[in-house]
Amino acid sequence: MIIPIGCDHAGFQLKQELIKHLTNKGYEIKDFGCYSEDSIDYPDFGHPVAEMVEQNKGMLGIVICGSGNGINMTVNKHQGIRSALCWETEIAKLAREHNDANIISLPARFVSIESAIEMVDMFLTTDFEGGRHQRRVDKIPFC
């Protein structure tokens, strides 16, 4: 499974740790940056993740910024994206089970590396439940 990942400068160190962890677990990573802690604009690194997930049904992605909010708002502008801002493992699990989220957004300044790894592992291994949740997910797109 290929996992696209993108972040801003505040998420750079967490992104590096996640890449190391996921690579060790056998995932292939498509790193859209950023590539340092130099100040950048998160949309430049969120949009490519969203585009790759949109173009590949069933693909899951990861985005990271300081609060998780800005990059989450960015990727959710894409019609085929359901990105969930997560700060606890249970939220990551429910985002997949109930909302069929296809991108997890992490707040690098508010979660530990260990917690982020737990959330990402849960997100990547949890299936959408469908059923009554499918009806709700089908109502999300506006256009």
MODELLER restraints for C-alpha pairs under 7 A, 6 or more apart:
rsr = mdl.restraints
at = mdl.atoms
rsr.add(forms.Gaussian(group=physical.xy_distance, feature=features.Distance(at['CA:1:A'], at['CA:27:A']), mean=5.68, stdev=0.5))
rsr.add(forms.Gaussian(group=physical.xy_distance, feature=features.Distance(at['CA:1:A'], at['CA:28:A']), mean=6.13, stdev=0.5))
rsr.add(forms.Gaussian(group=physical.xy_distance, feature=features.Distance(at['CA:2:A'], at['CA:27:A']), mean=6.21, stdev=0.5))
rsr.add(forms.Gaussian(group=physical.xy_distance, feature=features.Distance(at['CA:2:A'], at['CA:28:A']), mean=4.65, stdev=0.5))
rsr.add(forms.Gaussian(group=physical.xy_distance, feature=features.Distance(at['CA:2:A'], at['CA:29:A']), mean=5.53, stdev=0.5))
rsr.add(forms.Gaussian(group=physical.xy_distance, feature=features.Distance(at['CA:2:A'], at['CA:30:A']), mean=6.74, stdev=0.5))
rsr.add(forms.Gaussian(group=physical.xy_distance, feature=features.Distance(at['CA:3:A'], at['CA:27:A']), mean=6.98, stdev=0.5))
rsr.add(forms.Gaussian(group=physical.xy_distance, feature=features.Distance(at['CA:3:A'], at['CA:28:A']), mean=6.22, stdev=0.5))
rsr.add(forms.Gaussian(group=physical.xy_distance, feature=features.Distance(at['CA:3:A'], at['CA:29:A']), mean=4.89, stdev=0.5))
rsr.add(forms.Gaussian(group=physical.xy_distance, feature=features.Distance(at['CA:3:A'], at['CA:30:A']), mean=5.99, stdev=0.5))
rsr.add(forms.Gaussian(group=physical.xy_distance, feature=features.Distance(at['CA:3:A'], at['CA:60:A']), mean=6.22, stdev=0.5))
rsr.add(forms.Gaussian(group=physical.xy_distance, feature=features.Distance(at['CA:3:A'], at['CA:61:A']), mean=5.49, stdev=0.5))
rsr.add(forms.Gaussian(group=physical.xy_distance, feature=features.Distance(at['CA:4:A'], at['CA:29:A']), mean=5.86, stdev=0.5))
rsr.add(forms.Gaussian(group=physical.xy_distance, feature=features.Distance(at['CA:4:A'], at['CA:30:A']), mean=4.53, stdev=0.5))
rsr.add(forms.Gaussian(group=physical.xy_distance, feature=features.Distance(at['CA:4:A'], at['CA:31:A']), mean=6.03, stdev=0.5))
rsr.add(forms.Gaussian(group=physical.xy_distance, feature=features.Distance(at['CA:4:A'], at['CA:49:A']), mean=5.59, stdev=0.5))
rsr.add(forms.Gaussian(group=physical.xy_distance, feature=features.Distance(at['CA:4:A'], at['CA:61:A']), mean=5.00, stdev=0.5))
rsr.add(forms.Gaussian(group=physical.xy_distance, feature=features.Distance(at['CA:4:A'], at['CA:62:A']), mean=6.38, stdev=0.5))
rsr.add(forms.Gaussian(group=physical.xy_distance, feature=features.Distance(at['CA:5:A'], at['CA:30:A']), mean=6.24, stdev=0.5))
rsr.add(forms.Gaussian(group=physical.xy_distance, feature=features.Distance(at['CA:5:A'], at['CA:31:A']), mean=5.22, stdev=0.5))
rsr.add(forms.Gaussian(group=physical.xy_distance, feature=features.Distance(at['CA:5:A'], at['CA:32:A']), mean=6.00, stdev=0.5))
rsr.add(forms.Gaussian(group=physical.xy_distance, feature=features.Distance(at['CA:5:A'], at['CA:49:A']), mean=6.14, stdev=0.5))
rsr.add(forms.Gaussian(group=physical.xy_distance, feature=features.Distance(at['CA:5:A'], at['CA:61:A']), mean=5.90, stdev=0.5))
rsr.add(forms.Gaussian(group=physical.xy_distance, feature=features.Distance(at['CA:5:A'], at['CA:62:A']), mean=4.70, stdev=0.5))
rsr.add(forms.Gaussian(group=physical.xy_distance, feature=features.Distance(at['CA:5:A'], at['CA:63:A']), mean=5.66, stdev=0.5))
rsr.add(forms.Gaussian(group=physical.xy_distance, feature=features.Distance(at['CA:6:A'], at['CA:31:A']), mean=6.27, stdev=0.5))
rsr.add(forms.Gaussian(group=physical.xy_distance, feature=features.Distance(at['CA:6:A'], at['CA:32:A']), mean=5.02, stdev=0.5))
rsr.add(forms.Gaussian(group=physical.xy_distance, feature=features.Distance(at['CA:6:A'], at['CA:33:A']), mean=5.16, stdev=0.5))
rsr.add(forms.Gaussian(group=physical.xy_distance, feature=features.Distance(at['CA:6:A'], at['CA:34:A']), mean=6.59, stdev=0.5))
rsr.add(forms.Gaussian(group=physical.xy_distance, feature=features.Distance(at['CA:6:A'], at['CA:45:A']), mean=5.20, stdev=0.5))
rsr.add(forms.Gaussian(group=physical.xy_distance, feature=features.Distance(at['CA:6:A'], at['CA:46:A']), mean=5.71, stdev=0.5))
rsr.add(forms.Gaussian(group=physical.xy_distance, feature=features.Distance(at['CA:6:A'], at['CA:49:A']), mean=6.30, stdev=0.5))
rsr.add(forms.Gaussian(group=physical.xy_distance, feature=features.Distance(at['CA:6:A'], at['CA:62:A']), mean=6.57, stdev=0.5))
rsr.add(forms.Gaussian(group=physical.xy_distance, feature=features.Distance(at['CA:6:A'], at['CA:63:A']), mean=4.93, stdev=0.5))
rsr.add(forms.Gaussian(group=physical.xy_distance, feature=features.Distance(at['CA:6:A'], at['CA:64:A']), mean=6.46, stdev=0.5))
rsr.add(forms.Gaussian(group=physical.xy_distance, feature=features.Distance(at['CA:7:A'], at['CA:15:A']), mean=6.92, stdev=0.5))
rsr.add(forms.Gaussian(group=physical.xy_distance, feature=features.Distance(at['CA:7:A'], at['CA:33:A']), mean=6.04, stdev=0.5))
rsr.add(forms.Gaussian(group=physical.xy_distance, feature=features.Distance(at['CA:7:A'], at['CA:34:A']), mean=5.68, stdev=0.5))
rsr.add(forms.Gaussian(group=physical.xy_distance, feature=features.Distance(at['CA:7:A'], at['CA:42:A']), mean=6.45, stdev=0.5))
rsr.add(forms.Gaussian(group=physical.xy_distance, feature=features.Distance(at['CA:7:A'], at['CA:45:A']), mean=5.93, stdev=0.5))
rsr.add(forms.Gaussian(group=physical.xy_distance, feature=features.Distance(at['CA:7:A'], at['CA:46:A']), mean=6.80, stdev=0.5))
rsr.add(forms.Gaussian(group=physical.xy_distance, feature=features.Distance(at['CA:7:A'], at['CA:63:A']), mean=5.49, stdev=0.5))
rsr.add(forms.Gaussian(group=physical.xy_distance, feature=features.Distance(at['CA:7:A'], at['CA:64:A']), mean=4.52, stdev=0.5))
rsr.add(forms.Gaussian(group=physical.xy_distance, feature=features.Distance(at['CA:7:A'], at['CA:65:A']), mean=5.59, stdev=0.5))
rsr.add(forms.Gaussian(group=physical.xy_distance, feature=features.Distance(at['CA:8:A'], at['CA:34:A']), mean=5.72, stdev=0.5))
rsr.add(forms.Gaussian(group=physical.xy_distance, feature=features.Distance(at['CA:8:A'], at['CA:40:A']), mean=6.22, stdev=0.5))
rsr.add(forms.Gaussian(group=physical.xy_distance, feature=features.Distance(at['CA:8:A'], at['CA:41:A']), mean=6.61, stdev=0.5))
rsr.add(forms.Gaussian(group=physical.xy_distance, feature=features.Distance(at['CA:8:A'], at['CA:42:A']), mean=4.88, stdev=0.5))
rsr.add(forms.Gaussian(group=physical.xy_distance, feature=features.Distance(at['CA:8:A'], at['CA:45:A']), mean=6.94, stdev=0.5))
rsr.add(forms.Gaussian(group=physical.xy_distance, feature=features.Distance(at['CA:8:A'], at['CA:64:A']), mean=6.66, stdev=0.5))
rsr.add(forms.Gaussian(group=physical.xy_distance, feature=features.Distance(at['CA:8:A'], at['CA:65:A']), mean=5.22, stdev=0.5))
rsr.add(forms.Gaussian(group=physical.xy_distance, feature=features.Distance(at['CA:9:A'], at['CA:34:A']), mean=6.57, stdev=0.5))
rsr.add(forms.Gaussian(group=physical.xy_distance, feature=features.Distance(at['CA:9:A'], at['CA:36:A']), mean=6.33, stdev=0.5))
rsr.add(forms.Gaussian(group=physical.xy_distance, feature=features.Distance(at['CA:9:A'], at['CA:37:A']), mean=4.34, stdev=0.5))
rsr.add(forms.Gaussian(group=physical.xy_distance, feature=features.Distance(at['CA:9:A'], at['CA:38:A']), mean=5.84, stdev=0.5))
rsr.add(forms.Gaussian(group=physical.xy_distance, feature=features.Distance(at['CA:9:A'], at['CA:39:A']), mean=5.55, stdev=0.5))
rsr.add(forms.Gaussian(group=physical.xy_distance, feature=features.Distance(at['CA:9:A'], at['CA:40:A']), mean=6.26, stdev=0.5))
rsr.add(forms.Gaussian(group=physical.xy_distance, feature=features.Distance(at['CA:10:A'], at['CA:37:A']), mean=6.70, stdev=0.5))
rsr.add(forms.Gaussian(group=physical.xy_distance, feature=features.Distance(at['CA:10:A'], at['CA:65:A']), mean=5.58, stdev=0.5))
rsr.add(forms.Gaussian(group=physical.xy_distance, feature=features.Distance(at['CA:10:A'], at['CA:66:A']), mean=4.95, stdev=0.5))
rsr.add(forms.Gaussian(group=physical.xy_distance, feature=features.Distance(at['CA:10:A'], at['CA:108:A']), mean=6.54, stdev=0.5))
rsr.add(forms.Gaussian(group=physical.xy_distance, feature=features.Distance(at['CA:11:A'], at['CA:64:A']), mean=5.22, stdev=0.5))
rsr.add(forms.Gaussian(group=physical.xy_distance, feature=features.Distance(at['CA:11:A'], at['CA:65:A']), mean=4.81, stdev=0.5))
rsr.add(forms.Gaussian(group=physical.xy_distance, feature=features.Distance(at['CA:11:A'], at['CA:66:A']), mean=6.04, stdev=0.5))
rsr.add(forms.Gaussian(group=physical.xy_distance, feature=features.Distance(at['CA:11:A'], at['CA:108:A']), mean=5.23, stdev=0.5))
rsr.add(forms.Gaussian(group=physical.xy_distance, feature=features.Distance(at['CA:12:A'], at['CA:34:A']), mean=6.63, stdev=0.5))
rsr.add(forms.Gaussian(group=physical.xy_distance, feature=features.Distance(at['CA:12:A'], at['CA:35:A']), mean=6.91, stdev=0.5))
rsr.add(forms.Gaussian(group=physical.xy_distance, feature=features.Distance(at['CA:12:A'], at['CA:36:A']), mean=6.24, stdev=0.5))
rsr.add(forms.Gaussian(group=physical.xy_distance, feature=features.Distance(at['CA:12:A'], at['CA:37:A']), mean=6.10, stdev=0.5))
rsr.add(forms.Gaussian(group=physical.xy_distance, feature=features.Distance(at['CA:14:A'], at['CA:108:A']), mean=6.48, stdev=0.5))
rsr.add(forms.Gaussian(group=physical.xy_distance, feature=features.Distance(at['CA:14:A'], at['CA:113:A']), mean=6.33, stdev=0.5))
rsr.add(forms.Gaussian(group=physical.xy_distance, feature=features.Distance(at['CA:18:A'], at['CA:117:A']), mean=6.49, stdev=0.5))
rsr.add(forms.Gaussian(group=physical.xy_distance, feature=features.Distance(at['CA:19:A'], at['CA:29:A']), mean=6.88, stdev=0.5))
rsr.add(forms.Gaussian(group=physical.xy_distance, feature=features.Distance(at['CA:32:A'], at['CA:45:A']), mean=6.00, stdev=0.5))
rsr.add(forms.Gaussian(group=physical.xy_distance, feature=features.Distance(at['CA:32:A'], at['CA:48:A']), mean=6.76, stdev=0.5))
rsr.add(forms.Gaussian(group=physical.xy_distance, feature=features.Distance(at['CA:32:A'], at['CA:49:A']), mean=6.93, stdev=0.5))
rsr.add(forms.Gaussian(group=physical.xy_distance, feature=features.Distance(at['CA:33:A'], at['CA:45:A']), mean=6.00, stdev=0.5))
rsr.add(forms.Gaussian(group=physical.xy_distance, feature=features.Distance(at['CA:34:A'], at['CA:45:A']), mean=6.52, stdev=0.5))
rsr.add(forms.Gaussian(group=physical.xy_distance, feature=features.Distance(at['CA:42:A'], at['CA:71:A']), mean=5.78, stdev=0.5))
rsr.add(forms.Gaussian(group=physical.xy_distance, feature=features.Distance(at['CA:43:A'], at['CA:71:A']), mean=6.28, stdev=0.5))
rsr.add(forms.Gaussian(group=physical.xy_distance, feature=features.Distance(at['CA:43:A'], at['CA:74:A']), mean=5.93, stdev=0.5))
rsr.add(forms.Gaussian(group=physical.xy_distance, feature=features.Distance(at['CA:46:A'], at['CA:63:A']), mean=6.44, stdev=0.5))
rsr.add(forms.Gaussian(group=physical.xy_distance, feature=features.Distance(at['CA:46:A'], at['CA:71:A']), mean=5.87, stdev=0.5))
rsr.add(forms.Gaussian(group=physical.xy_distance, feature=features.Distance(at['CA:46:A'], at['CA:74:A']), mean=6.48, stdev=0.5))
rsr.add(forms.Gaussian(group=physical.xy_distance, feature=features.Distance(at['CA:46:A'], at['CA:75:A']), mean=5.86, stdev=0.5))
rsr.add(forms.Gaussian(group=physical.xy_distance, feature=features.Distance(at['CA:47:A'], at['CA:74:A']), mean=6.88, stdev=0.5))
rsr.add(forms.Gaussian(group=physical.xy_distance, feature=features.Distance(at['CA:47:A'], at['CA:75:A']), mean=5.90, stdev=0.5))
rsr.add(forms.Gaussian(group=physical.xy_distance, feature=features.Distance(at['CA:49:A'], at['CA:61:A']), mean=6.56, stdev=0.5))
rsr.add(forms.Gaussian(group=physical.xy_distance, feature=features.Distance(at['CA:50:A'], at['CA:75:A']), mean=5.42, stdev=0.5))
rsr.add(forms.Gaussian(group=physical.xy_distance, feature=features.Distance(at['CA:50:A'], at['CA:78:A']), mean=6.76, stdev=0.5))
rsr.add(forms.Gaussian(group=physical.xy_distance, feature=features.Distance(at['CA:50:A'], at['CA:81:A']), mean=6.66, stdev=0.5))
rsr.add(forms.Gaussian(group=physical.xy_distance, feature=features.Distance(at['CA:53:A'], at['CA:59:A']), mean=5.41, stdev=0.5))
rsr.add(forms.Gaussian(group=physical.xy_distance, feature=features.Distance(at['CA:53:A'], at['CA:60:A']), mean=6.32, stdev=0.5))
rsr.add(forms.Gaussian(group=physical.xy_distance, feature=features.Distance(at['CA:53:A'], at['CA:61:A']), mean=6.49, stdev=0.5))
rsr.add(forms.Gaussian(group=physical.xy_distance, feature=features.Distance(at['CA:54:A'], at['CA:80:A']), mean=5.41, stdev=0.5))
rsr.add(forms.Gaussian(group=physical.xy_distance, feature=features.Distance(at['CA:54:A'], at['CA:81:A']), mean=6.51, stdev=0.5))
rsr.add(forms.Gaussian(group=physical.xy_distance, feature=features.Distance(at['CA:59:A'], at['CA:102:A']), mean=6.85, stdev=0.5))
rsr.add(forms.Gaussian(group=physical.xy_distance, feature=features.Distance(at['CA:60:A'], at['CA:102:A']), mean=4.76, stdev=0.5))
rsr.add(forms.Gaussian(group=physical.xy_distance, feature=features.Distance(at['CA:60:A'], at['CA:103:A']), mean=5.54, stdev=0.5))
rsr.add(forms.Gaussian(group=physical.xy_distance, feature=features.Distance(at['CA:61:A'], at['CA:102:A']), mean=6.33, stdev=0.5))
rsr.add(forms.Gaussian(group=physical.xy_distance, feature=features.Distance(at['CA:61:A'], at['CA:103:A']), mean=4.49, stdev=0.5))
rsr.add(forms.Gaussian(group=physical.xy_distance, feature=features.Distance(at['CA:61:A'], at['CA:104:A']), mean=6.42, stdev=0.5))
rsr.add(forms.Gaussian(group=physical.xy_distance, feature=features.Distance(at['CA:62:A'], at['CA:103:A']), mean=5.43, stdev=0.5))
rsr.add(forms.Gaussian(group=physical.xy_distance, feature=features.Distance(at['CA:62:A'], at['CA:104:A']), mean=5.02, stdev=0.5))
rsr.add(forms.Gaussian(group=physical.xy_distance, feature=features.Distance(at['CA:62:A'], at['CA:105:A']), mean=6.04, stdev=0.5))
rsr.add(forms.Gaussian(group=physical.xy_distance, feature=features.Distance(at['CA:63:A'], at['CA:71:A']), mean=6.69, stdev=0.5))
rsr.add(forms.Gaussian(group=physical.xy_distance, feature=features.Distance(at['CA:63:A'], at['CA:104:A']), mean=6.30, stdev=0.5))
rsr.add(forms.Gaussian(group=physical.xy_distance, feature=features.Distance(at['CA:63:A'], at['CA:105:A']), mean=4.82, stdev=0.5))
rsr.add(forms.Gaussian(group=physical.xy_distance, feature=features.Distance(at['CA:63:A'], at['CA:106:A']), mean=6.42, stdev=0.5))
rsr.add(forms.Gaussian(group=physical.xy_distance, feature=features.Distance(at['CA:64:A'], at['CA:71:A']), mean=6.76, stdev=0.5))
rsr.add(forms.Gaussian(group=physical.xy_distance, feature=features.Distance(at['CA:64:A'], at['CA:105:A']), mean=5.54, stdev=0.5))
rsr.add(forms.Gaussian(group=physical.xy_distance, feature=features.Distance(at['CA:64:A'], at['CA:106:A']), mean=4.81, stdev=0.5))
rsr.add(forms.Gaussian(group=physical.xy_distance, feature=features.Distance(at['CA:64:A'], at['CA:107:A']), mean=6.16, stdev=0.5))
rsr.add(forms.Gaussian(group=physical.xy_distance, feature=features.Distance(at['CA:64:A'], at['CA:108:A']), mean=6.39, stdev=0.5))
rsr.add(forms.Gaussian(group=physical.xy_distance, feature=features.Distance(at['CA:65:A'], at['CA:71:A']), mean=6.20, stdev=0.5))
rsr.add(forms.Gaussian(group=physical.xy_distance, feature=features.Distance(at['CA:65:A'], at['CA:106:A']), mean=6.71, stdev=0.5))
rsr.add(forms.Gaussian(group=physical.xy_distance, feature=features.Distance(at['CA:65:A'], at['CA:107:A']), mean=5.71, stdev=0.5))
rsr.add(forms.Gaussian(group=physical.xy_distance, feature=features.Distance(at['CA:65:A'], at['CA:108:A']), mean=5.87, stdev=0.5))
rsr.add(forms.Gaussian(group=physical.xy_distance, feature=features.Distance(at['CA:66:A'], at['CA:107:A']), mean=5.19, stdev=0.5))
rsr.add(forms.Gaussian(group=physical.xy_distance, feature=features.Distance(at['CA:66:A'], at['CA:108:A']), mean=4.92, stdev=0.5))
rsr.add(forms.Gaussian(group=physical.xy_distance, feature=features.Distance(at['CA:66:A'], at['CA:109:A']), mean=5.03, stdev=0.5))
rsr.add(forms.Gaussian(group=physical.xy_distance, feature=features.Distance(at['CA:67:A'], at['CA:107:A']), mean=4.22, stdev=0.5))
rsr.add(forms.Gaussian(group=physical.xy_distance, feature=features.Distance(at['CA:67:A'], at['CA:108:A']), mean=6.47, stdev=0.5))
rsr.add(forms.Gaussian(group=physical.xy_distance, feature=features.Distance(at['CA:67:A'], at['CA:109:A']), mean=6.26, stdev=0.5))
rsr.add(forms.Gaussian(group=physical.xy_distance, feature=features.Distance(at['CA:68:A'], at['CA:85:A']), mean=6.25, stdev=0.5))
rsr.add(forms.Gaussian(group=physical.xy_distance, feature=features.Distance(at['CA:68:A'], at['CA:105:A']), mean=5.54, stdev=0.5))
rsr.add(forms.Gaussian(group=physical.xy_distance, feature=features.Distance(at['CA:68:A'], at['CA:106:A']), mean=4.93, stdev=0.5))
rsr.add(forms.Gaussian(group=physical.xy_distance, feature=features.Distance(at['CA:68:A'], at['CA:107:A']), mean=3.95, stdev=0.5))
rsr.add(forms.Gaussian(group=physical.xy_distance, feature=features.Distance(at['CA:69:A'], at['CA:85:A']), mean=6.97, stdev=0.5))
rsr.add(forms.Gaussian(group=physical.xy_distance, feature=features.Distance(at['CA:72:A'], at['CA:83:A']), mean=6.28, stdev=0.5))
rsr.add(forms.Gaussian(group=physical.xy_distance, feature=features.Distance(at['CA:72:A'], at['CA:85:A']), mean=6.54, stdev=0.5))
rsr.add(forms.Gaussian(group=physical.xy_distance, feature=features.Distance(at['CA:72:A'], at['CA:105:A']), mean=5.73, stdev=0.5))
rsr.add(forms.Gaussian(group=physical.xy_distance, feature=features.Distance(at['CA:75:A'], at['CA:81:A']), mean=6.72, stdev=0.5))
rsr.add(forms.Gaussian(group=physical.xy_distance, feature=features.Distance(at['CA:75:A'], at['CA:83:A']), mean=6.88, stdev=0.5))
rsr.add(forms.Gaussian(group=physical.xy_distance, feature=features.Distance(at['CA:76:A'], at['CA:82:A']), mean=6.17, stdev=0.5))
rsr.add(forms.Gaussian(group=physical.xy_distance, feature=features.Distance(at['CA:76:A'], at['CA:83:A']), mean=5.93, stdev=0.5))
rsr.add(forms.Gaussian(group=physical.xy_distance, feature=features.Distance(at['CA:79:A'], at['CA:141:A']), mean=6.84, stdev=0.5))
rsr.add(forms.Gaussian(group=physical.xy_distance, feature=features.Distance(at['CA:81:A'], at['CA:102:A']), mean=6.40, stdev=0.5))
rsr.add(forms.Gaussian(group=physical.xy_distance, feature=features.Distance(at['CA:82:A'], at['CA:101:A']), mean=4.73, stdev=0.5))
rsr.add(forms.Gaussian(group=physical.xy_distance, feature=features.Distance(at['CA:82:A'], at['CA:102:A']), mean=5.57, stdev=0.5))
rsr.add(forms.Gaussian(group=physical.xy_distance, feature=features.Distance(at['CA:82:A'], at['CA:103:A']), mean=6.43, stdev=0.5))
rsr.add(forms.Gaussian(group=physical.xy_distance, feature=features.Distance(at['CA:83:A'], at['CA:101:A']), mean=5.47, stdev=0.5))
rsr.add(forms.Gaussian(group=physical.xy_distance, feature=features.Distance(at['CA:83:A'], at['CA:102:A']), mean=5.99, stdev=0.5))
rsr.add(forms.Gaussian(group=physical.xy_distance, feature=features.Distance(at['CA:83:A'], at['CA:103:A']), mean=4.46, stdev=0.5))
rsr.add(forms.Gaussian(group=physical.xy_distance, feature=features.Distance(at['CA:83:A'], at['CA:104:A']), mean=5.62, stdev=0.5))
rsr.add(forms.Gaussian(group=physical.xy_distance, feature=features.Distance(at['CA:83:A'], at['CA:105:A']), mean=6.58, stdev=0.5))
rsr.add(forms.Gaussian(group=physical.xy_distance, feature=features.Distance(at['CA:84:A'], at['CA:95:A']), mean=6.28, stdev=0.5))
rsr.add(forms.Gaussian(group=physical.xy_distance, feature=features.Distance(at['CA:84:A'], at['CA:101:A']), mean=6.18, stdev=0.5))
rsr.add(forms.Gaussian(group=physical.xy_distance, feature=features.Distance(at['CA:84:A'], at['CA:103:A']), mean=6.41, stdev=0.5))
rsr.add(forms.Gaussian(group=physical.xy_distance, feature=features.Distance(at['CA:84:A'], at['CA:104:A']), mean=5.15, stdev=0.5))
rsr.add(forms.Gaussian(group=physical.xy_distance, feature=features.Distance(at['CA:84:A'], at['CA:105:A']), mean=5.77, stdev=0.5))
rsr.add(forms.Gaussian(group=physical.xy_distance, feature=features.Distance(at['CA:85:A'], at['CA:104:A']), mean=6.19, stdev=0.5))
rsr.add(forms.Gaussian(group=physical.xy_distance, feature=features.Distance(at['CA:85:A'], at['CA:105:A']), mean=4.57, stdev=0.5))
rsr.add(forms.Gaussian(group=physical.xy_distance, feature=features.Distance(at['CA:85:A'], at['CA:106:A']), mean=6.04, stdev=0.5))
rsr.add(forms.Gaussian(group=physical.xy_distance, feature=features.Distance(at['CA:86:A'], at['CA:92:A']), mean=5.69, stdev=0.5))
rsr.add(forms.Gaussian(group=physical.xy_distance, feature=features.Distance(at['CA:86:A'], at['CA:104:A']), mean=6.75, stdev=0.5))
rsr.add(forms.Gaussian(group=physical.xy_distance, feature=features.Distance(at['CA:86:A'], at['CA:105:A']), mean=6.12, stdev=0.5))
rsr.add(forms.Gaussian(group=physical.xy_distance, feature=features.Distance(at['CA:86:A'], at['CA:106:A']), mean=5.77, stdev=0.5))
rsr.add(forms.Gaussian(group=physical.xy_distance, feature=features.Distance(at['CA:87:A'], at['CA:106:A']), mean=6.71, stdev=0.5))
rsr.add(forms.Gaussian(group=physical.xy_distance, feature=features.Distance(at['CA:87:A'], at['CA:107:A']), mean=6.95, stdev=0.5))
rsr.add(forms.Gaussian(group=physical.xy_distance, feature=features.Distance(at['CA:87:A'], at['CA:111:A']), mean=6.52, stdev=0.5))
rsr.add(forms.Gaussian(group=physical.xy_distance, feature=features.Distance(at['CA:88:A'], at['CA:119:A']), mean=6.60, stdev=0.5))
rsr.add(forms.Gaussian(group=physical.xy_distance, feature=features.Distance(at['CA:89:A'], at['CA:118:A']), mean=6.33, stdev=0.5))
rsr.add(forms.Gaussian(group=physical.xy_distance, feature=features.Distance(at['CA:89:A'], at['CA:119:A']), mean=4.53, stdev=0.5))
rsr.add(forms.Gaussian(group=physical.xy_distance, feature=features.Distance(at['CA:89:A'], at['CA:122:A']), mean=6.75, stdev=0.5))
rsr.add(forms.Gaussian(group=physical.xy_distance, feature=features.Distance(at['CA:92:A'], at['CA:119:A']), mean=5.75, stdev=0.5))
rsr.add(forms.Gaussian(group=physical.xy_distance, feature=features.Distance(at['CA:92:A'], at['CA:122:A']), mean=6.54, stdev=0.5))
rsr.add(forms.Gaussian(group=physical.xy_distance, feature=features.Distance(at['CA:92:A'], at['CA:123:A']), mean=5.36, stdev=0.5))
rsr.add(forms.Gaussian(group=physical.xy_distance, feature=features.Distance(at['CA:93:A'], at['CA:122:A']), mean=5.88, stdev=0.5))
rsr.add(forms.Gaussian(group=physical.xy_distance, feature=features.Distance(at['CA:93:A'], at['CA:123:A']), mean=5.72, stdev=0.5))
rsr.add(forms.Gaussian(group=physical.xy_distance, feature=features.Distance(at['CA:93:A'], at['CA:126:A']), mean=6.27, stdev=0.5))
rsr.add(forms.Gaussian(group=physical.xy_distance, feature=features.Distance(at['CA:95:A'], at['CA:101:A']), mean=5.43, stdev=0.5))
rsr.add(forms.Gaussian(group=physical.xy_distance, feature=features.Distance(at['CA:96:A'], at['CA:123:A']), mean=6.35, stdev=0.5))
rsr.add(forms.Gaussian(group=physical.xy_distance, feature=features.Distance(at['CA:96:A'], at['CA:126:A']), mean=6.07, stdev=0.5))
rsr.add(forms.Gaussian(group=physical.xy_distance, feature=features.Distance(at['CA:96:A'], at['CA:127:A']), mean=6.13, stdev=0.5))
rsr.add(forms.Gaussian(group=physical.xy_distance, feature=features.Distance(at['CA:96:A'], at['CA:128:A']), mean=5.29, stdev=0.5))
rsr.add(forms.Gaussian(group=physical.xy_distance, feature=features.Distance(at['CA:97:A'], at['CA:126:A']), mean=6.65, stdev=0.5))
rsr.add(forms.Gaussian(group=physical.xy_distance, feature=features.Distance(at['CA:97:A'], at['CA:127:A']), mean=5.79, stdev=0.5))
rsr.add(forms.Gaussian(group=physical.xy_distance, feature=features.Distance(at['CA:97:A'], at['CA:128:A']), mean=4.12, stdev=0.5))
rsr.add(forms.Gaussian(group=physical.xy_distance, feature=features.Distance(at['CA:97:A'], at['CA:129:A']), mean=5.02, stdev=0.5))
rsr.add(forms.Gaussian(group=physical.xy_distance, feature=features.Distance(at['CA:98:A'], at['CA:128:A']), mean=6.31, stdev=0.5))
rsr.add(forms.Gaussian(group=physical.xy_distance, feature=features.Distance(at['CA:98:A'], at['CA:129:A']), mean=6.32, stdev=0.5))
rsr.add(forms.Gaussian(group=physical.xy_distance, feature=features.Distance(at['CA:98:A'], at['CA:133:A']), mean=5.48, stdev=0.5))
rsr.add(forms.Gaussian(group=physical.xy_distance, feature=features.Distance(at['CA:99:A'], at['CA:133:A']), mean=6.79, stdev=0.5))
rsr.add(forms.Gaussian(group=physical.xy_distance, feature=features.Distance(at['CA:99:A'], at['CA:137:A']), mean=6.15, stdev=0.5))
rsr.add(forms.Gaussian(group=physical.xy_distance, feature=features.Distance(at['CA:100:A'], at['CA:128:A']), mean=5.21, stdev=0.5))
